[in-house]
């Protein structure tokens, strides 16, 4: 699975951080950081993070 976040849409609501903290995080400047190629075992929480994003900035590719 590949994760892509459209940073032009992302408004740092951080719902993804709560849903999948193994993949998404905020740095010290409150900027979103994420693992673009996470372990497939994390797919359920990553999919939840994508659904939770209020601006639908998270895109998942196989």
PDB file with one MODEL, atoms N, CA, C and O in Angstrom:
MODEL        1
ATOM      1  N   UNK A   1       0.845  -1.177   0.000  1.00  0.00           N
ATOM      2  CA  UNK A   1       0.000   0.000   0.000  1.00  0.00           C
ATOM      3  C   UNK A   1       0.891   1.241   0.000  1.00  0.00           C
ATOM      4  O   UNK A   1       1.920   1.296   0.673  1.00  0.00           O
ATOM      5  N   UNK A   2       0.465   2.218  -0.765  1.00  0.00           N
ATOM      6  CA  UNK A   2       1.153   3.509  -0.801  1.00  0.00           C
ATOM      7  C   UNK A   2       0.194   4.564  -0.264  1.00  0.00           C
ATOM      8  O   UNK A   2      -1.002   4.540  -0.557  1.00  0.00           O
ATOM      9  N   UNK A   3       0.725   5.474   0.514  1.00  0.00           N
ATOM     10  CA  UNK A   3      -0.057   6.561   1.086  1.00  0.00           C
ATOM     11  C   UNK A   3       0.429   7.864   0.467  1.00  0.00           C
ATOM     12  O   UNK A   3       1.630   8.107   0.343  1.00  0.00           O
ATOM     13  N   UNK A   4      -0.523   8.684   0.087  1.00  0.00           N
ATOM     14  CA  UNK A   4      -0.198   9.995  -0.461  1.00  0.00           C
ATOM     15  C   UNK A   4      -1.148  11.008   0.174  1.00  0.00           C
ATOM     16  O   UNK A   4      -2.360  10.795   0.221  1.00  0.00           O
ATOM     17  N   UNK A   5      -0.585  12.109   0.660  1.00  0.00           N
ATOM     18  CA  UNK A   5      -1.397  13.169   1.248  1.00  0.00           C
ATOM     19  C   UNK A   5      -1.252  14.404   0.375  1.00  0.00           C
ATOM     20  O   UNK A   5      -0.145  14.876   0.119  1.00  0.00           O
ATOM     21  N   UNK A   6      -2.377  14.913  -0.071  1.00  0.00           N
ATOM     22  CA  UNK A   6      -2.393  16.145  -0.859  1.00  0.00           C
ATOM     23  C   UNK A   6      -2.241  17.310   0.129  1.00  0.00           C
ATOM     24  O   UNK A   6      -3.203  17.721   0.778  1.00  0.00           O
ATOM     25  N   UNK A   7      -1.022  17.824   0.225  1.00  0.00           N
ATOM     26  CA  UNK A   7      -0.731  18.861   1.205  1.00  0.00           C
ATOM     27  C   UNK A   7      -1.389  20.199   0.847  1.00  0.00           C
ATOM     28  O   UNK A   7      -1.455  21.094   1.689  1.00  0.00           O
ATOM     29  N   UNK A   8      -1.873  20.344  -0.384  1.00  0.00           N
ATOM     30  CA  UNK A   8      -2.606  21.560  -0.730  1.00  0.00           C
ATOM     31  C   UNK A   8      -4.016  21.525  -0.134  1.00  0.00           C
ATOM     32  O   UNK A   8      -4.636  22.569   0.069  1.00  0.00           O
ATOM     33  N   UNK A   9      -4.514  20.320   0.144  1.00  0.00           N
ATOM     34  CA  UNK A   9      -5.823  20.163   0.778  1.00  0.00           C
ATOM     35  C   UNK A   9      -5.733  20.042   2.291  1.00  0.00           C
ATOM     36  O   UNK A   9      -6.619  20.510   3.005  1.00  0.00           O
ATOM     37  N   UNK A  10      -4.679  19.424   2.781  1.00  0.00           N
ATOM     38  CA  UNK A  10      -4.532  19.128   4.206  1.00  0.00           C
ATOM     39  C   UNK A  10      -4.600  20.413   5.031  1.00  0.00           C
ATOM     40  O   UNK A  10      -3.911  21.393   4.750  1.00  0.00           O
ATOM     41  N   UNK A  11      -5.449  20.377   6.051  1.00  0.00           N
ATOM     42  CA  UNK A  11      -5.607  21.518   6.953  1.00  0.00           C
ATOM     43  C   UNK A  11      -5.145  21.193   8.369  1.00  0.00           C
ATOM     44  O   UNK A  11      -5.453  21.920   9.313  1.00  0.00           O
ATOM     45  N   UNK A  12      -4.412  20.107   8.510  1.00  0.00           N
ATOM     46  CA  UNK A  12      -3.829  19.671   9.779  1.00  0.00           C
ATOM     47  C   UNK A  12      -4.892  19.503  10.882  1.00  0.00           C
ATOM     48  O   UNK A  12      -4.693  19.938  12.016  1.00  0.00           O
ATOM     49  N   UNK A  13      -6.001  18.879  10.537  1.00  0.00           N
ATOM     50  CA  UNK A  13      -6.993  18.545  11.556  1.00  0.00           C
ATOM     51  C   UNK A  13      -6.479  17.409  12.447  1.00  0.00           C
ATOM     52  O   UNK A  13      -6.944  17.237  13.573  1.00  0.00           O
ATOM     53  N   UNK A  14      -5.517  16.638  11.933  1.00  0.00           N
ATOM     54  CA  UNK A  14      -4.821  15.574  12.666  1.00  0.00           C
ATOM     55  C   UNK A  14      -5.685  14.362  13.000  1.00  0.00           C
ATOM     56  O   UNK A  14      -5.314  13.559  13.856  1.00  0.00           O
ATOM     57  N   UNK A  15      -6.814  14.224  12.346  1.00  0.00           N
ATOM     58  CA  UNK A  15      -7.631  13.033  12.577  1.00  0.00           C
ATOM     59  C   UNK A  15      -6.878  11.771  12.164  1.00  0.00           C
ATOM     60  O   UNK A  15      -7.063  10.710  12.760  1.00  0.00           O
ATOM     61  N   UNK A  16      -6.033  11.888  11.148  1.00  0.00           N
ATOM     62  CA  UNK A  16      -5.231  10.748  10.700  1.00  0.00           C
ATOM     63  C   UNK A  16      -4.230  10.319  11.771  1.00  0.00           C
ATOM     64  O   UNK A  16      -3.942   9.132  11.923  1.00  0.00           O
ATOM     65  N   UNK A  17      -3.709  11.281  12.503  1.00  0.00           N
ATOM     66  CA  UNK A  17      -2.746  10.988  13.569  1.00  0.00           C
ATOM     67  C   UNK A  17      -3.414  10.151  14.655  1.00  0.00           C
ATOM     68  O   UNK A  17      -2.803   9.225  15.189  1.00  0.00           O
ATOM     69  N   UNK A  18      -4.656  10.471  14.983  1.00  0.00           N
ATOM     70  CA  UNK A  18      -5.389   9.705  15.988  1.00  0.00           C
ATOM     71  C   UNK A  18      -5.748   8.311  15.474  1.00  0.00           C
ATOM     72  O   UNK A  18      -5.710   7.342  16.232  1.00  0.00           O
ATOM     73  N   UNK A  19      -6.093   8.208  14.196  1.00  0.00           N
ATOM     74  CA  UNK A  19      -6.523   6.926  13.626  1.00  0.00           C
ATOM     75  C   UNK A  19      -5.364   5.978  13.352  1.00  0.00           C
ATOM     76  O   UNK A  19      -5.498   4.764  13.512  1.00  0.00           O
ATOM     77  N   UNK A  20      -4.221   6.531  12.937  1.00  0.00           N
ATOM     78  CA  UNK A  20      -3.075   5.680  12.559  1.00  0.00           C
ATOM     79  C   UNK A  20      -1.762   6.350  12.983  1.00  0.00           C
ATOM     80  O   UNK A  20      -1.001   6.816  12.135  1.00  0.00           O
ATOM     81  N   UNK A  21      -1.501   6.396  14.283  1.00  0.00           N
ATOM     82  CA  UNK A  21      -0.295   7.076  14.762  1.00  0.00           C
ATOM     83  C   UNK A  21       1.008   6.409  14.331  1.00  0.00           C
ATOM     84  O   UNK A  21       2.072   7.022  14.408  1.00  0.00           O
ATOM     85  N   UNK A  22       0.931   5.157  13.876  1.00  0.00           N
ATOM     86  CA  UNK A  22       2.128   4.477  13.382  1.00  0.00           C
ATOM     87  C   UNK A  22       2.548   5.020  12.016  1.00  0.00           C
ATOM     88  O   UNK A  22       3.685   4.821  11.587  1.00  0.00           O
ATOM     89  N   UNK A  23       1.633   5.700  11.340  1.00  0.00           N
ATOM     90  CA  UNK A  23       1.872   6.177   9.975  1.00  0.00           C
ATOM     91  C   UNK A  23       1.915   7.706   9.901  1.00  0.00           C
ATOM     92  O   UNK A  23       2.729   8.270   9.170  1.00  0.00           O
ATOM     93  N   UNK A  24       1.052   8.365  10.648  1.00  0.00           N
ATOM     94  CA  UNK A  24       0.927   9.820  10.583  1.00  0.00           C
ATOM     95  C   UNK A  24       1.376  10.452  11.896  1.00  0.00           C
ATOM     96  O   UNK A  24       1.144   9.903  12.973  1.00  0.00           O
ATOM     97  N   UNK A  25       2.019  11.612  11.792  1.00  0.00           N
ATOM     98  CA  UNK A  25       2.465  12.332  12.988  1.00  0.00           C
ATOM     99  C   UNK A  25       2.589  13.814  12.665  1.00  0.00           C
ATOM    100  O   UNK A  25       2.694  14.211  11.504  1.00  0.00           O
ATOM    101  N   UNK A  26       2.576  14.616  13.716  1.00  0.00           N
ATOM    102  CA  UNK A  26       2.846  16.038  13.576  1.00  0.00           C
ATOM    103  C   UNK A  26       4.245  16.299  14.120  1.00  0.00           C
ATOM    104  O   UNK A  26       4.606  15.794  15.183  1.00  0.00           O
ATOM    105  N   UNK A  27       5.030  17.084  13.395  1.00  0.00           N
ATOM    106  CA  UNK A  27       6.364  17.408  13.877  1.00  0.00           C
ATOM    107  C   UNK A  27       6.284  18.583  14.852  1.00  0.00           C
ATOM    108  O   UNK A  27       5.190  19.044  15.179  1.00  0.00           O
ATOM    109  N   UNK A  28       7.421  19.063  15.310  1.00  0.00           N
ATOM    110  CA  UNK A  28       7.448  20.151  16.296  1.00  0.00           C
ATOM    111  C   UNK A  28       6.842  21.450  15.775  1.00  0.00           C
ATOM    112  O   UNK A  28       6.445  22.310  16.561  1.00  0.00           O
ATOM    113  N   UNK A  29       6.769  21.594  14.454  1.00  0.00           N
ATOM    114  CA  UNK A  29       6.166  22.784  13.846  1.00  0.00           C
ATOM    115  C   UNK A  29       4.710  22.553  13.469  1.00  0.00           C
ATOM    116  O   UNK A  29       4.128  23.345  12.728  1.00  0.00           O
ATOM    117  N   UNK A  30       4.114  21.467  13.974  1.00  0.00           N
ATOM    118  CA  UNK A  30       2.730  21.083  13.673  1.00  0.00           C
ATOM    119  C   UNK A  30       2.493  20.868  12.179  1.00  0.00           C
ATOM    120  O   UNK A  30       1.420  21.176  11.661  1.00  0.00           O
ATOM    121  N   UNK A  31       3.496  20.341  11.501  1.00  0.00           N
ATOM    122  CA  UNK A  31       3.364  19.966  10.095  1.00  0.00           C
ATOM    123  C   UNK A  31       3.176  18.454  10.032  1.00  0.00           C
ATOM    124  O   UNK A  31       3.785  17.715  10.805  1.00  0.00           O
ATOM    125  N   UNK A  32       2.338  18.002   9.116  1.00  0.00           N
ATOM    126  CA  UNK A  32       2.070  16.578   8.988  1.00  0.00           C
ATOM    127  C   UNK A  32       3.247  15.856   8.349  1.00  0.00           C
ATOM    128  O   UNK A  32       3.796  16.289   7.336  1.00  0.00           O
ATOM    129  N   UNK A  33       3.612  14.754   8.965  1.00  0.00           N
ATOM    130  CA  UNK A  33       4.620  13.847   8.412  1.00  0.00           C
ATOM    131  C   UNK A  33       3.943  12.483   8.315  1.00  0.00           C
ATOM    132  O   UNK A  33       3.070  12.157   9.120  1.00  0.00           O
ATOM    133  N   UNK A  34       4.354  11.683   7.318  1.00  0.00           N
ATOM    134  CA  UNK A  34       3.737  10.367   7.193  1.00  0.00           C
ATOM    135  C   UNK A  34       4.663   9.419   6.464  1.00  0.00           C
ATOM    136  O   UNK A  34       5.558   9.838   5.730  1.00  0.00           O
ATOM    137  N   UNK A  35       4.432   8.126   6.679  1.00  0.00           N
ATOM    138  CA  UNK A  35       5.175   7.060   6.023  1.00  0.00           C
ATOM    139  C   UNK A  35       4.434   6.741   4.726  1.00  0.00           C
ATOM    140  O   UNK A  35       3.307   6.247   4.762  1.00  0.00           O
ATOM    141  N   UNK A  36       5.050   7.015   3.597  1.00  0.00           N
ATOM    142  CA  UNK A  36       4.395   6.814   2.301  1.00  0.00           C
ATOM    143  C   UNK A  36       4.288   5.342   1.912  1.00  0.00           C
ATOM    144  O   UNK A  36       3.492   4.989   1.042  1.00  0.00           O
ATOM    145  N   UNK A  37       5.076   4.491   2.543  1.00  0.00           N
ATOM    146  CA  UNK A  37       5.050   3.056   2.227  1.00  0.00           C
ATOM    147  C   UNK A  37       4.996   2.242   3.522  1.00  0.00           C
ATOM    148  O   UNK A  37       5.951   1.536   3.848  1.00  0.00           O
ATOM    149  N   UNK A  38       3.898   2.335   4.252  1.00  0.00           N
ATOM    150  CA  UNK A  38       3.792   1.613   5.526  1.00  0.00           C
ATOM    151  C   UNK A  38       3.584   0.115   5.321  1.00  0.00           C
ATOM    152  O   UNK A  38       3.268  -0.338   4.221  1.00  0.00           O
ATOM    153  N   UNK A  39       3.762  -0.628   6.376  1.00  0.00           N
ATOM    154  CA  UNK A  39       3.537  -2.071   6.373  1.00  0.00           C
ATOM    155  C   UNK A  39       2.066  -2.346   6.054  1.00  0.00           C
ATOM    156  O   UNK A  39       1.176  -1.665   6.563  1.00  0.00           O
ATOM    157  N   UNK A  40       1.823  -3.335   5.221  1.00  0.00           N
ATOM    158  CA  UNK A  40       0.453  -3.685   4.837  1.00  0.00           C
ATOM    159  C   UNK A  40      -0.413  -4.087   6.029  1.00  0.00           C
ATOM    160  O   UNK A  40      -1.638  -3.990   5.962  1.00  0.00           O
ATOM    161  N   UNK A  41       0.206  -4.533   7.108  1.00  0.00           N
ATOM    162  CA  UNK A  41      -0.554  -4.924   8.296  1.00  0.00           C
ATOM    163  C   UNK A  41      -1.284  -3.737   8.915  1.00  0.00           C
ATOM    164  O   UNK A  41      -2.225  -3.919   9.688  1.00  0.00           O
ATOM    165  N   UNK A  42      -0.857  -2.533   8.580  1.00  0.00           N
ATOM    166  CA  UNK A  42      -1.482  -1.329   9.117  1.00  0.00           C
ATOM    167  C   UNK A  42      -2.655  -0.832   8.271  1.00  0.00           C
ATOM    168  O   UNK A  42      -3.243   0.207   8.570  1.00  0.00           O
ATOM    169  N   UNK A  43      -2.990  -1.567   7.226  1.00  0.00           N
ATOM    170  CA  UNK A  43      -4.031  -1.143   6.286  1.00  0.00           C
ATOM    171  C   UNK A  43      -5.349  -0.749   6.957  1.00  0.00           C
ATOM    172  O   UNK A  43      -5.912   0.282   6.590  1.00  0.00           O
ATOM    173  N   UNK A  44      -5.867  -1.510   7.913  1.00  0.00           N
ATOM    174  CA  UNK A  44      -7.147  -1.103   8.513  1.00  0.00           C
ATOM    175  C   UNK A  44      -7.101   0.282   9.164  1.00  0.00           C
ATOM    176  O   UNK A  44      -8.030   1.072   8.994  1.00  0.00           O
ATOM    177  N   UNK A  45      -6.042   0.580   9.898  1.00  0.00           N
ATOM    178  CA  UNK A  45      -5.978   1.891  10.544  1.00  0.00           C
ATOM    179  C   UNK A  45      -5.703   3.000   9.534  1.00  0.00           C
ATOM    180  O   UNK A  45      -6.161   4.128   9.717  1.00  0.00           O
ATOM    181  N   UNK A  46      -4.966   2.696   8.477  1.00  0.00           N
ATOM    182  CA  UNK A  46      -4.700   3.691   7.433  1.00  0.00           C
ATOM    183  C   UNK A  46      -5.992   4.011   6.680  1.00  0.00           C
ATOM    184  O   UNK A  46      -6.263   5.172   6.376  1.00  0.00           O
ATOM    185  N   UNK A  47      -6.774   2.998   6.385  1.00  0.00           N
ATOM    186  CA  UNK A  47      -8.057   3.214   5.720  1.00  0.00           C
ATOM    187  C   UNK A  47      -8.994   4.034   6.605  1.00  0.00           C
ATOM    188  O   UNK A  47      -9.734   4.885   6.111  1.00  0.00           O
ATOM    189  N   UNK A  48      -8.958   3.777   7.912  1.00  0.00           N
ATOM    190  CA  UNK A  48      -9.756   4.574   8.853  1.00  0.00           C
ATOM    191  C   UNK A  48      -9.282   6.020   8.852  1.00  0.00           C
ATOM    192  O   UNK A  48     -10.102   6.937   8.906  1.00  0.00           O
ATOM    193  N   UNK A  49      -7.978   6.237   8.792  1.00  0.00           N
ATOM    194  CA  UNK A  49      -7.424   7.591   8.745  1.00  0.00           C
ATOM    195  C   UNK A  49      -7.903   8.329   7.496  1.00  0.00           C
ATOM    196  O   UNK A  49      -8.259   9.506   7.559  1.00  0.00           O
ATOM    197  N   UNK A  50      -7.910   7.633   6.370  1.00  0.00           N
ATOM    198  CA  UNK A  50      -8.369   8.251   5.123  1.00  0.00           C
ATOM    199  C   UNK A  50      -9.848   8.631   5.216  1.00  0.00           C
ATOM    200  O   UNK A  50     -10.248   9.699   4.751  1.00  0.00           O
ATOM    201  N   UNK A  51     -10.654   7.761   5.814  1.00  0.00           N
ATOM    202  CA  UNK A  51     -12.087   8.060   5.981  1.00  0.00           C
ATOM    203  C   UNK A  51     -12.297   9.214   6.964  1.00  0.00           C
ATOM    204  O   UNK A  51     -13.232   9.998   6.809  1.00  0.00           O
ATOM    205  N   UNK A  52     -11.439   9.318   7.963  1.00  0.00           N
ATOM    206  CA  UNK A  52     -11.592  10.333   9.004  1.00  0.00           C
ATOM    207  C   UNK A  52     -11.161  11.726   8.552  1.00  0.00           C
ATOM    208  O   UNK A  52     -11.520  12.720   9.184  1.00  0.00           O
ATOM    209  N   UNK A  53     -10.401  11.805   7.474  1.00  0.00           N
ATOM    210  CA  UNK A  53      -9.895  13.105   7.019  1.00  0.00           C
ATOM    211  C   UNK A  53     -11.065  13.973   6.555  1.00  0.00           C
ATOM    212  O   UNK A  53     -11.749  13.616   5.596  1.00  0.00           O
ATOM    213  N   UNK A  54     -11.306  15.105   7.219  1.00  0.00           N
ATOM    214  CA  UNK A  54     -12.460  15.922   6.862  1.00  0.00           C
ATOM    215  C   UNK A  54     -12.358  16.595   5.493  1.00  0.00           C
ATOM    216  O   UNK A  54     -13.371  17.028   4.945  1.00  0.00           O
ATOM    217  N   UNK A  55     -11.155  16.687   4.936  1.00  0.00           N
ATOM    218  CA  UNK A  55     -10.996  17.313   3.614  1.00  0.00           C
ATOM    219  C   UNK A  55     -10.584  16.297   2.550  1.00  0.00           C
ATOM    220  O   UNK A  55     -10.263  16.669   1.421  1.00  0.00           O
ATOM    221  N   UNK A  56     -10.596  15.024   2.911  1.00  0.00           N
ATOM    222  CA  UNK A  56     -10.275  13.914   1.995  1.00  0.00           C
ATOM    223  C   UNK A  56      -8.941  14.126   1.295  1.00  0.00           C
ATOM    224  O   UNK A  56      -8.837  13.978   0.077  1.00  0.00           O
ATOM    225  N   UNK A  57      -7.915  14.477   2.078  1.00  0.00           N
ATOM    226  CA  UNK A  57      -6.585  14.728   1.521  1.00  0.00           C
ATOM    227  C   UNK A  57      -5.733  13.476   1.428  1.00  0.00           C
ATOM    228  O   UNK A  57      -4.668  13.503   0.811  1.00  0.00           O
ATOM    229  N   UNK A  58      -6.180  12.372   2.030  1.00  0.00           N
ATOM    230  CA  UNK A  58      -5.386  11.142   2.057  1.00  0.00           C
ATOM    231  C   UNK A  58      -5.835  10.222   0.931  1.00  0.00           C
ATOM    232  O   UNK A  58      -7.021   9.923   0.789  1.00  0.00           O
ATOM    233  N   UNK A  59      -4.877   9.782   0.140  1.00  0.00           N
ATOM    234  CA  UNK A  59      -5.150   8.881  -0.979  1.00  0.00           C
ATOM    235  C   UNK A  59      -4.325   7.611  -0.801  1.00  0.00           C
ATOM    236  O   UNK A  59      -3.149   7.663  -0.440  1.00  0.00           O
ATOM    237  N   UNK A  60      -4.959   6.472  -1.059  1.00  0.00           N
ATOM    238  CA  UNK A  60      -4.310   5.178  -0.896  1.00  0.00           C
ATOM    239  C   UNK A  60      -4.215   4.503  -2.260  1.00  0.00           C
ATOM    240  O   UNK A  60      -5.179   4.467  -3.024  1.00  0.00           O
ATOM    241  N   UNK A  61      -3.035   3.971  -2.545  1.00  0.00           N
ATOM    242  CA  UNK A  61      -2.806   3.236  -3.791  1.00  0.00           C
ATOM    243  C   UNK A  61      -2.300   1.841  -3.455  1.00  0.00           C
ATOM    244  O   UNK A  61      -1.612   1.647  -2.453  1.00  0.00           O
ATOM    245  N   UNK A  62      -2.642   0.882  -4.287  1.00  0.00           N
ATOM    246  CA  UNK A  62      -2.147  -0.490  -4.089  1.00  0.00           C
ATOM    247  C   UNK A  62      -0.735  -0.626  -4.599  1.00  0.00           C
ATOM    248  O   UNK A  62      -0.151  -1.706  -4.518  1.00  0.00           O
TER     249      UNK A  62
ENDMDL
END
